Amino acid sequence: MDDRGGSFVAVRRISQGLDRTNTYHSTSAEFVTGSTAWLGRGLSCVCAQRRESDARPSFDLTPAQEECLQRLQSRIDVPYDSSIPEHQDALRALWNAAFPEEELSGLISEQWKDMGWQGKDPSTDFRGGGFISLENLLFFARNFPKSFQDLLRKQEGDRSVWEYPFAVAGVNITFMLIQMLDLEAVKPRTLAGATFLKFLAVNESAFDLLYCITFKLMDHQWLSMRASYMDFNTVMKATRRQLEKELLEDITRLEDVPSYKLLTR
């Protein structure tokens, strides 16, 4: 992604899914690039913008909620840094979870395109979501491996010819959730954000779990709308609306969110 608006990689669907028995330069998938504004910190087309003068409510927090929010904000503030061993290890762990039968040749490799990164260096795609977006992907892979693999390999549903890139879409989802829940504010200023903090206070992994739910919901919306890669922003907006609606239902835990049932382990 460049600073002038970003770029995307659209993955051409292969009906058999990715063939991991071939070497990384296999022609089992093709890629096209273009320019758009749906990556990174310029995601204005995904999440509705507001004027600073707009009046928004503020919700009081319990001490436990405030502490949990601060810990989550500390995670959000960490950028991905390719020089930090912990970050390198997490990236390798993501590859191993995605393609356990294929050895990774390096942290900079053409292989990464098979996961849906824009180029051979995934670190350039984390600018929109930071290290937490990598943690989200890794949590998804470890806790819901069936759903993770289904989305990675586009194995469910009647797919479009040109599909969204899996990994880059994942970074977008992290960013969208941070915006939707207003997680960078001192106090939540949306009802969805205030509701989420109730879940976070009893489950430290609530953000990661909500990420998994959202990714699966996004793909469900994608299939329902018979979308192709140029429809990605429309799908994300629909996903956000549906997720906000589900969060405001009479539920006591994230596992009760209707879209949770879309996930399989």
C-alpha positions as CSV (number, residue, x, y, z in Angstrom):
1,M,0.0,0.0,0.0
2,D,1.3,3.5,-0.8
3,D,0.4,6.7,1.0
4,R,-1.7,8.0,-1.9
5,G,-4.6,5.8,-1.3
6,G,-3.5,2.2,-1.2
7,S,-3.7,-0.8,-3.5
8,F,-5.4,-4.1,-3.4
9,V,-4.8,-7.6,-4.7
10,A,-7.8,-9.4,-6.1
11,V,-7.5,-13.2,-6.1
12,R,-9.0,-15.1,-9.0
13,R,-11.1,-18.0,-7.7
14,I,-9.8,-21.5,-8.3
15,S,-12.7,-23.9,-7.7
16,Q,-10.5,-26.6,-6.2
17,G,-9.0,-24.1,-3.7
18,L,-5.3,-23.6,-3.2
19,D,-3.1,-26.6,-4.0
20,R,-0.6,-26.7,-1.2
21,T,1.3,-29.6,-2.7
22,N,2.9,-27.3,-5.3
23,T,5.8,-25.0,-4.7
24,Y,5.0,-21.4,-3.8
25,H,5.4,-20.1,-7.3
26,S,2.7,-22.4,-8.5
27,T,0.2,-21.0,-11.0
28,S,-2.7,-22.3,-9.0
29,A,-3.8,-18.7,-8.3
30,E,-3.5,-15.5,-10.2
31,F,-3.4,-11.9,-8.9
32,V,-4.3,-8.5,-10.3
33,T,-3.5,-5.2,-8.7
34,G,-5.3,-1.9,-8.8
35,S,-5.7,1.2,-6.7
36,T,-8.4,1.9,-4.2
37,A,-8.9,3.4,-0.7
38,W,-10.1,0.4,1.2
39,L,-6.8,-0.5,2.9
40,G,-4.9,0.9,5.9
41,R,-5.7,4.0,7.8
42,G,-7.6,5.5,4.8
43,L,-10.6,3.3,5.2
44,S,-13.1,6.1,4.8
45,C,-15.1,4.1,2.4
46,V,-15.7,1.3,4.8
47,C,-16.7,3.2,8.0
48,A,-18.9,6.3,8.0
49,Q,-17.0,9.4,8.9
50,R,-18.2,12.0,11.4
51,R,-17.6,15.6,11.9
52,E,-15.7,16.6,15.1
53,S,-18.7,18.8,16.0
54,D,-21.1,15.9,15.9
55,A,-22.6,15.3,19.4
56,R,-22.1,11.7,20.6
57,P,-23.1,10.2,23.9
58,S,-20.5,9.1,26.4
59,F,-21.0,6.0,28.6
60,D,-19.6,5.6,32.1
61,L,-17.3,2.6,32.7
62,T,-16.9,0.4,35.7
63,P,-13.3,0.2,37.1
64,A,-13.1,-3.3,35.6
65,Q,-14.2,-2.1,32.2
66,E,-11.9,0.8,32.2
67,E,-8.9,-1.4,33.1
68,C,-9.8,-3.9,30.3
69,L,-10.3,-1.1,27.8
70,Q,-6.9,0.3,28.6
71,R,-5.2,-3.0,28.1
72,L,-6.9,-3.4,24.8
73,Q,-5.9,0.1,23.8
74,S,-2.3,-0.8,24.6
75,R,-2.6,-3.7,22.1
76,I,-4.1,-1.4,19.5
77,D,-1.3,1.1,19.9
78,V,1.4,-1.4,19.0
79,P,2.5,-1.2,15.3
80,Y,3.9,-4.2,13.5
81,D,7.7,-4.0,13.6
82,S,9.5,-6.5,11.5
83,S,12.7,-6.1,13.6
84,I,11.0,-7.4,16.8
85,P,11.6,-11.2,17.3
86,E,8.1,-11.6,18.9
87,H,6.5,-10.1,15.8
88,Q,8.6,-12.3,13.5
89,D,7.6,-15.4,15.5
90,A,3.9,-14.5,15.3
91,L,4.1,-14.1,11.5
92,R,5.8,-17.4,11.2
93,A,3.2,-19.0,13.4
94,L,0.5,-17.6,11.2
95,W,2.1,-19.2,8.1
96,N,2.4,-22.5,9.9
97,A,-1.2,-22.4,11.0
98,A,-2.4,-21.6,7.5
99,F,-0.1,-23.9,5.5
100,P,1.2,-26.6,8.0
101,E,2.5,-28.8,5.2
102,E,4.5,-26.1,3.4
103,E,7.8,-24.7,4.7
104,L,8.1,-21.0,4.6
105,S,11.2,-19.8,2.8
106,G,11.4,-16.5,4.6
107,L,9.5,-13.6,6.1
108,I,9.9,-11.9,2.7
109,S,8.7,-14.3,0.1
110,E,6.4,-14.6,-2.9
111,Q,4.7,-17.4,-0.8
112,W,2.8,-14.8,1.2
113,K,0.7,-13.9,-1.8
114,D,-1.0,-17.3,-1.4
115,M,-2.4,-16.1,1.9
116,G,-3.8,-12.9,0.3
117,W,-1.1,-10.4,1.2
118,Q,-0.4,-7.7,-1.4
119,G,3.2,-8.5,-2.0
120,K,6.0,-10.6,-0.8
121,D,6.5,-8.6,2.5
122,P,3.3,-8.8,4.7
123,S,4.8,-6.2,7.1
124,T,3.8,-3.5,4.6
125,D,0.1,-4.4,4.9
126,F,0.0,-4.2,8.7
127,R,0.1,-0.4,8.7
128,G,-3.7,-0.3,8.7
129,G,-4.2,-2.6,11.7
130,G,-1.0,-2.8,13.6
131,F,0.3,-5.9,15.4
132,I,-3.2,-6.6,16.8
133,S,-4.4,-7.4,13.3
134,L,-1.8,-10.2,13.2
135,E,-2.8,-11.4,16.6
136,N,-6.4,-11.5,15.4
137,L,-5.6,-13.6,12.4
138,L,-3.5,-16.0,14.6
139,F,-6.3,-16.3,17.2
140,F,-8.7,-17.1,14.4
141,A,-6.4,-19.8,13.0
142,R,-5.8,-21.4,16.3
143,N,-9.3,-21.3,17.8
144,F,-11.5,-21.8,14.7
145,P,-9.2,-23.7,12.3
146,K,-12.1,-25.1,10.2
147,S,-13.6,-21.7,9.5
148,F,-10.1,-20.1,9.0
149,Q,-9.2,-22.7,6.4
150,D,-12.6,-22.4,4.7
151,L,-12.2,-18.6,4.3
152,L,-8.5,-18.8,3.3
153,R,-9.1,-21.4,0.6
154,K,-12.6,-20.0,-0.4
155,Q,-14.1,-23.5,0.1
156,E,-17.7,-22.6,0.9
157,G,-20.5,-21.2,-1.3
158,D,-20.8,-20.1,-4.9
159,R,-17.7,-17.8,-5.1
160,S,-17.1,-15.0,-7.5
161,V,-14.5,-15.1,-10.2
162,W,-12.4,-12.4,-8.5
163,E,-12.4,-12.9,-4.7
164,Y,-11.3,-10.6,-1.9
165,P,-7.7,-11.3,-0.6
166,F,-8.0,-13.2,2.7
167,A,-5.2,-11.6,4.7
168,V,-5.7,-8.0,3.6
169,A,-9.4,-8.4,4.3
170,G,-8.5,-9.5,7.8
171,V,-6.5,-6.3,8.4
172,N,-9.5,-4.3,7.2
173,I,-11.8,-6.1,9.6
174,T,-9.5,-5.3,12.6
175,F,-9.5,-1.6,11.6
176,M,-13.3,-1.6,11.1
177,L,-13.9,-3.0,14.5
178,I,-11.7,-0.5,16.2
179,Q,-13.7,2.3,14.5
180,M,-17.1,0.7,15.0
181,L,-16.5,0.2,18.8
182,D,-14.8,3.5,19.2
183,L,-11.9,1.8,21.0
184,E,-9.4,4.6,20.8
185,A,-11.7,7.0,22.8
186,V,-11.3,7.4,26.6
187,K,-14.9,6.3,27.0
188,P,-17.1,4.5,24.4
189,R,-19.4,7.0,22.5
190,T,-21.5,4.4,20.8
191,L,-24.0,1.9,22.2
192,A,-22.2,-0.9,20.4
193,G,-18.9,0.1,22.0
194,A,-20.4,0.3,25.5
195,T,-22.1,-3.1,25.0
196,F,-18.8,-4.6,23.8
197,L,-17.0,-3.5,27.0
198,K,-19.4,-5.5,29.1
199,F,-18.2,-8.6,27.2
200,L,-14.6,-7.5,27.4
201,A,-14.8,-7.2,31.2
202,V,-15.5,-10.9,31.5
203,N,-13.5,-12.2,28.6
204,E,-10.1,-10.8,27.8
205,S,-10.2,-12.4,24.4
206,A,-13.5,-10.7,23.5
207,F,-12.0,-8.5,20.8
208,D,-10.3,-11.5,19.1
209,L,-13.5,-13.5,19.3
210,L,-15.6,-10.7,17.9
211,Y,-13.0,-10.5,15.1
212,C,-13.6,-14.2,14.2
213,I,-17.4,-13.7,14.2
214,T,-17.0,-10.6,12.0
215,F,-14.7,-12.3,9.5
216,K,-17.2,-15.2,9.1
217,L,-20.1,-12.8,8.9
218,M,-18.4,-10.7,6.3
219,D,-17.9,-13.8,4.1
220,H,-21.5,-14.8,4.7
221,Q,-22.6,-11.3,3.5
222,W,-20.2,-11.6,0.5
223,L,-21.8,-14.8,-0.6
224,S,-25.3,-13.6,0.0
225,M,-24.7,-10.5,-2.0
226,R,-22.9,-12.5,-4.7
227,A,-20.2,-9.9,-4.5
228,S,-16.9,-9.5,-6.4
229,Y,-13.8,-7.6,-5.3
230,M,-15.1,-4.2,-6.4
231,D,-18.0,-4.7,-4.0
232,F,-15.8,-5.2,-1.0
233,N,-16.6,-1.8,0.6
234,T,-20.3,-2.4,0.2
235,V,-20.0,-5.8,1.8
236,M,-18.0,-4.3,4.8
237,K,-20.7,-1.6,5.3
238,A,-23.4,-4.3,5.3
239,T,-21.3,-6.4,7.7
240,R,-20.9,-3.5,10.1
241,R,-24.6,-2.7,10.1
242,Q,-25.5,-6.3,10.8
243,L,-22.9,-6.7,13.5
244,E,-24.1,-3.5,15.3
245,K,-27.6,-4.8,15.2
246,E,-26.6,-8.2,16.7
247,L,-24.5,-6.7,19.4
248,L,-27.6,-4.7,20.6
249,E,-29.8,-7.8,21.0
250,D,-30.6,-9.1,24.4
251,I,-27.4,-11.2,24.9
252,T,-25.1,-11.8,27.9
253,R,-22.0,-13.1,26.1
254,L,-20.5,-13.0,22.6
255,E,-21.2,-16.6,22.0
256,D,-24.9,-15.6,22.0
257,V,-24.4,-13.2,19.0
258,P,-26.5,-14.8,16.2
259,S,-23.5,-14.8,13.8
260,Y,-21.4,-16.8,16.2
261,K,-23.2,-19.9,15.0
262,L,-21.5,-19.4,11.6
263,L,-18.2,-20.4,13.1
264,T,-16.9,-23.9,13.2
265,R,-13.8,-25.3,14.9
